[in-house]
Amino acid sequence: MKRIKYKILPKDWTVPEQLSQCEIFVFESTLEGEHTEGNAKIAYERFGAEWGEGSGRRGQTYAIPTNFVRVEEDFEPFVQDFIEYVKAHPDNRFILPRIECKDSGFREDDIIPLFEECIDLPNVQMSPKWAIAIITLRAIDVSAGCIPKNNIPEPPKVIDEEVLVNLCLLYRYQIGSGVNSQVPKFRIRYVIDTDLFGYAQFGNFFIIDKDGYYDLYVWMQDDKYAELHNQDIVEEYFGDECYGRGYAVRMIFAGVDTNIKDCNGKTIFTGDVIEVEKAGYPVGVFSIANSLYADSEEGDYGFPLDNHCLILDNENRKKYKLKRCGTVFFQLDREEQSKTIWSRSLSFNGPRDTPDEHAAKVLKARYTPNFDKEEWKYKALETLEVEFHWEK
């Protein structure tokens, strides 16, 4: 799929010589499937439409017959079949130019309202005339007191790697095409290099489950990432070339925005190391992650411990003073298979650590992200009073 900024075809759009792997060309047909002129001829000659087949999917085409007299009784069922087919194939893009109704008993303007739902379907790209007509109809509805629904879905309450995998699969078309206007709004963090995190909104990355390990790929636009682009992964995951989308670069996943603020107003991400106080007394220094039940409505973020999790639900957030002081992304390996935030946090919070061992972890947490393996290097950074800028 090509990257598209808008769901409307350009005003100067013409039928291309070839389609990308995911694209389906929608055309006006006769019920008898006689593809002799216009877009029907192009669909037959270029994209796999079959002679004698006047409706439905063939090759990279979808035919909608128009040689009828009545709109509701004869034509509308074929439109409904098309809309249901679009919904059932969310990884395809359906290119819907104007259907001009030359051999029918009705006008083009009579049928545009039947396609209104298509403007809400992310994988339909329609003609400017139709899009403007549908938007105008909706504006009239608003002025009459009919307020359209907000189509932006709410993100899950708690997000971990498994939840991200499922969300990326659910919104795979939008991620591959760059149509992000109707996806949940939240952001993740990833490691770019030593002392350098990056941040990406959902829709600008995808994460793949590799037998229990999780590979994160972020769409990068800078040409300096061209050599790191993995086209094989793109085509395997999206079933398309995704030309123009950017460079799919493997990064180390470094947490998700929890929407929790610390005492200094700084945003807390999973994988952050937090100084916890209660009533002015220190409780400990812990790393935050999802609870054991990230995919449940009752889930909350918290601090995973040996056999339980100190949950940061609304009540506990009022009891504790939280202060970010680092992250768990130290002693990293650029090539290792990704560890989950849960496992990193549980290891950091290890209740069997001696005080000295835990203090060493807290020190390393200050200098992150970091790929140094030797502990003395972290102590040297402290001695030199070097400050890493993981907070930005």
C-alpha positions in Angstrom: 0.0 0.0 0.0 1.2 3.5 -0.8 1.4 6.0 2.0 -1.6 8.2 1.8 -2.1 11.4 3.8 -5.8 11.7 3.0 -8.6 9.2 2.2 -9.6 11.3 -0.8 -8.1 10.6 -4.2 -6.2 13.6 -5.7 -8.1 15.8 -8.0 -5.8 14.9 -10.9 -6.0 11.2 -10.1 -6.0 8.8 -13.1 -6.2 5.0 -13.1 -2.6 3.7 -12.6 -0.9 1.2 -14.9 -0.5 -1.2 -11.9 -1.7 -1.5 -8.4 0.2 -2.2 -5.2 -0.3 -5.6 -3.7 -3.1 -4.6 -1.3 -5.1 -2.4 -3.7 -8.5 -3.2 -5.2 -9.9 -1.1 -8.0 -13.7 -0.6 -7.7 -15.5 0.0 -11.0 -18.9 0.5 -12.6 -20.1 -2.7 -14.4 -23.0 -4.2 -16.1 -24.7 -7.2 -14.4 -23.8 -9.3 -17.5 -20.1 -8.4 -17.0 -19.6 -6.9 -20.5 -16.5 -4.8 -19.8 -16.3 -2.8 -23.0 -15.6 0.8 -22.0 -14.4 3.2 -19.3 -13.2 1.9 -16.0 -14.7 -1.5 -16.7 -12.5 -2.0 -19.7 -9.4 -0.9 -17.8 -10.3 -3.3 -14.9 -10.6 -6.1 -17.5 -7.4 -5.3 -19.3 -5.1 -4.4 -16.4 -6.4 -5.7 -13.1 -8.0 -9.1 -13.5 -11.7 -8.4 -14.0 -13.4 -11.4 -15.7 -15.7 -11.2 -18.7 -19.2 -12.4 -17.8 -18.7 -11.6 -14.1 -20.5 -8.3 -13.3 -20.4 -8.1 -9.5 -18.0 -8.7 -6.7 -14.2 -9.4 -6.4 -12.2 -10.7 -9.3 -8.4 -10.3 -9.4 -7.6 -6.8 -8.0 -11.0 -5.5 -8.9 -14.4 -5.2 -7.4 -17.4 -4.8 -9.8 -20.6 -2.9 -8.9 -23.3 -3.3 -11.5 -25.4 -0.2 -12.3 -27.6 -1.1 -15.3 -30.8 -1.0 -13.2 -33.9 1.3 -13.1 -34.5 1.4 -9.3 -32.0 2.5 -6.7 -33.3 0.9 -3.5 -34.7 -2.3 -4.8 -32.0 -3.2 -7.4 -28.8 -1.2 -6.9 -28.5 -0.8 -3.1 -28.1 -4.5 -2.3 -24.9 -4.5 -4.3 -23.6 -1.5 -2.4 -24.3 -3.2 0.9 -22.5 -6.3 -0.3 -19.5 -4.1 -1.2 -19.4 -2.4 2.2 -19.5 -5.7 4.0 -16.7 -7.0 1.8 -14.6 -4.0 2.6 -15.2 -4.5 6.3 -14.2 -8.2 6.0 -10.9 -7.4 4.2 -9.4 -4.6 6.4 -5.9 -5.2 5.0 -6.9 -4.2 1.4 -7.3 -0.7 0.1 -10.4 -0.1 -2.1 -10.0 2.6 -4.6 -13.4 4.0 -5.3 -13.6 6.5 -8.2 -16.8 8.0 -9.3 -19.6 5.6 -10.4 -21.3 7.6 -13.1 -24.4 5.4 -13.8 -24.3 5.9 -17.6 -26.6 3.0 -18.5 -28.9 3.1 -15.4 -32.3 4.7 -14.7 -30.9 7.0 -12.0 -28.3 9.7 -11.5 -24.9 9.6 -9.8 -26.1 12.0 -7.2 -28.9 9.6 -6.3 -26.5 6.8 -5.2 -23.8 8.8 -3.4 -25.7 8.7 0.0 -25.6 4.9 -0.2 -21.8 5.0 0.1 -21.8 7.3 3.2 -20.4 4.7 5.5 -17.3 4.3 3.2 -16.0 7.7 4.4 -15.6 6.1 7.9 -13.8 3.0 6.6 -10.1 3.7 6.7 -9.4 1.4 3.8 -11.6 3.1 1.2 -10.1 5.9 -0.8 -12.8 7.7 -2.8 -13.2 10.5 -5.3 -13.2 14.2 -4.2 -16.7 14.8 -5.5 -18.1 11.9 -3.5 -16.2 12.8 -0.4 -17.3 16.4 -0.5 -20.9 15.4 -1.1 -21.0 13.0 1.9 -19.3 15.6 4.1 -21.9 18.2 3.0 -24.7 15.7 3.8 -23.2 15.3 7.3 -22.9 19.0 7.8 -26.6 19.3 7.0 -27.3 16.6 9.6 -25.3 18.5 12.2 -27.2 21.7 11.5 -30.4 19.7 12.0 -29.2 18.5 15.4 -27.8 15.1 14.4 -24.2 15.1 15.8 -21.9 12.5 14.2 -20.2 10.1 16.6 -16.5 10.4 17.5 -14.8 7.6 15.6 -11.5 7.8 17.5 -11.4 4.6 19.7 -10.2 4.8 23.3 -6.9 3.1 24.0 -6.8 0.2 26.5 -6.4 1.2 30.1 -3.2 -0.8 30.5 -0.8 -1.6 27.6 2.0 -4.2 27.4 3.7 -5.9 24.5 1.0 -8.5 24.0 -1.7 -5.8 23.9 0.4 -3.8 21.4 0.8 -6.9 19.1 -3.0 -7.3 19.0 -3.6 -3.6 18.5 -1.1 -3.5 15.6 -2.9 -6.4 14.0 -6.3 -4.8 14.4 -5.1 -1.5 12.8 -2.6 -3.1 10.4 -4.0 -1.3 7.4 -3.8 2.1 9.0 -0.2 1.5 10.2 0.9 0.4 6.7 -0.9 3.2 4.9 -0.3 6.1 7.3 -4.1 6.8 7.8 -4.0 7.4 11.5 -7.0 9.7 12.0 -9.1 6.9 13.5 -6.7 4.9 15.7 -6.3 5.0 19.5 -4.1 7.9 20.7 -1.2 6.9 22.8 2.6 6.8 22.5 5.5 4.5 23.1 9.2 5.0 23.8 12.1 3.2 22.1 15.9 3.2 22.3 17.7 4.9 19.5 21.2 5.0 21.0 23.1 5.6 24.2 21.5 8.5 26.0 18.8 8.8 23.4 15.2 7.7 23.5 12.7 8.2 20.6 8.9 8.5 20.9 6.2 7.3 18.5 2.5 7.7 18.4 0.4 4.6 17.8 0.1 4.2 14.0 3.8 5.0 13.4 5.2 1.6 14.5 4.3 -2.1 14.6 5.4 -4.8 17.0 5.6 -8.5 16.1 5.4 -11.5 18.4 8.3 -13.8 17.5 7.6 -17.0 19.6 7.2 -15.0 22.8 9.8 -12.4 22.0 8.7 -9.0 20.6 10.3 -7.1 17.7 9.4 -3.4 17.4 9.7 -1.6 14.1 9.3 2.1 13.9 8.6 4.1 10.7 11.6 6.4 10.3 11.5 9.2 7.7 15.2 10.3 7.8 17.2 8.9 4.9 20.0 8.0 7.3 17.9 5.0 8.3 17.6 3.7 4.7 20.3 1.0 5.2 18.4 -0.3 8.2 15.1 -0.6 6.5 13.6 -4.2 6.4 11.5 -4.5 3.3 11.1 -8.3 3.8 9.4 -7.7 7.2 7.2 -5.0 5.7 5.9 -7.2 2.9 5.5 -10.2 5.2 3.6 -8.3 7.8 1.4 -6.0 5.6 1.1 -8.0 2.5 2.2 -5.0 0.5 5.2 -2.9 -0.4 4.0 0.2 1.7 6.0 2.5 -0.7 6.4 6.0 0.7 5.6 5.0 4.2 9.2 5.4 5.5 11.9 3.1 6.7 10.9 0.2 9.0 13.7 0.1 11.5 14.0 -2.4 14.3 14.3 -0.7 17.7 14.4 -1.7 21.3 11.0 -1.2 22.9 11.3 1.0 26.0 7.8 1.3 27.4 4.5 3.0 26.9 3.1 6.2 28.3 1.1 5.3 31.4 -0.6 8.7 31.7 0.7 8.9 35.3 2.7 11.9 36.4 5.4 12.0 39.0 5.6 14.6 41.8 7.5 16.9 39.4 4.9 16.6 36.6 7.0 14.3 34.5 5.3 11.6 32.4 6.0 8.1 33.6 6.5 5.3 31.1 6.6 1.6 31.8 10.2 0.7 32.5 10.9 3.9 34.5 12.5 3.6 37.8 10.6 5.4 40.6 11.5 6.5 44.1 8.4 5.7 46.1 7.5 7.5 49.4 4.5 7.2 51.7 3.7 9.8 54.3 7.2 11.2 53.9 9.0 7.9 54.4 10.8 6.0 51.7 9.1 2.8 50.5 11.7 1.8 48.0 13.0 2.3 44.4 11.1 0.2 41.9 10.5 -0.1 38.2 7.0 0.2 36.9 5.3 -2.1 34.5 1.9 -3.5 33.7 0.1 -5.6 36.2 -0.3 -9.3 35.5 -3.7 -8.6 33.9 -2.9 -6.0 31.3 -5.7 -7.1 29.0 -8.4 -6.9 31.7 -10.6 -3.9 32.4 -9.6 -4.0 36.0 -5.8 -3.8 35.2 -3.5 -1.1 36.4 0.1 -0.3 36.2 2.3 -1.1 39.2 5.6 -2.4 40.5 6.0 -6.2 39.9 7.6 -7.8 43.0 8.4 -11.4 43.8 5.0 -13.0 43.9 2.7 -10.0 43.7 2.4 -6.5 42.2 2.1 -3.2 44.1 -0.7 -1.8 42.1 -0.9 2.0 41.3 -4.7 2.2 41.1 -6.4 5.6 41.8 -6.4 5.0 45.6 -2.7 4.1 45.8 -1.6 7.0 43.6 -3.0 9.3 46.3 -1.0 7.5 49.0 2.4 7.4 47.3 4.8 10.1 46.2 6.4 9.0 43.0 9.6 10.5 41.5 11.3 9.3 38.4 15.0 8.7 38.8 15.9 6.5 35.8 14.9 3.5 33.6 15.7 -0.2 33.4 17.4 0.2 29.9 21.0 -0.3 30.9 23.5 -3.0 29.9 21.5 -3.4 26.7 22.4 -5.6 23.7 21.5 -4.2 20.3 21.0 -7.6 18.8 19.3 -9.5 21.6 15.7 -10.6 21.3 13.6 -8.2 23.2 12.9 -8.8 26.9 9.5 -7.7 28.1 9.1 -4.6 30.3 7.6 -6.9 32.9 10.6 -9.1 33.0 13.1 -6.2 33.1 11.1 -4.5 35.9 10.8 -7.7 37.9 14.5 -8.3 37.6 15.2 -4.7 38.7 12.8 -5.0 41.6 14.4 -8.3 42.7 13.5 -8.7 46.4 16.4 -11.1 47.0 19.0 -8.4 46.1 21.3 -7.3 48.8 21.2 -3.5 49.6 24.4 -3.1 47.7 23.2 -5.0 44.7 20.0 -2.9 44.5 22.0 0.3 44.9 24.1 -0.7 41.9 21.0 -1.2 39.8 19.7 2.2 40.9 23.0 3.8 39.9 22.9 2.2 36.4 19.2 3.2 36.0 20.4 6.9 36.1 22.6 6.4 33.0 20.1 5.1 30.4 19.6 4.0 27.8 23.1 2.5 27.8 24.8 -0.5 26.1 27.8 -0.6 28.4 28.2 -4.0 30.1 30.9 -3.2 32.6 29.6 -1.9 35.9 32.7 0.2 36.6 31.7 2.5 33.6 28.5 3.5 35.4 30.4 4.2 38.5 32.9 6.3 36.5 30.0 8.3 35.0 28.8 9.0 38.6 32.3 10.1 39.6 32.5 12.4 36.7 29.1 13.8 37.6 27.8 13.0 34.1 24.1 13.5 33.6 22.2 11.5 31.0 19.1 13.1 29.6 16.7 10.1 29.6 14.0 12.4 30.9 13.5 14.3 27.6 
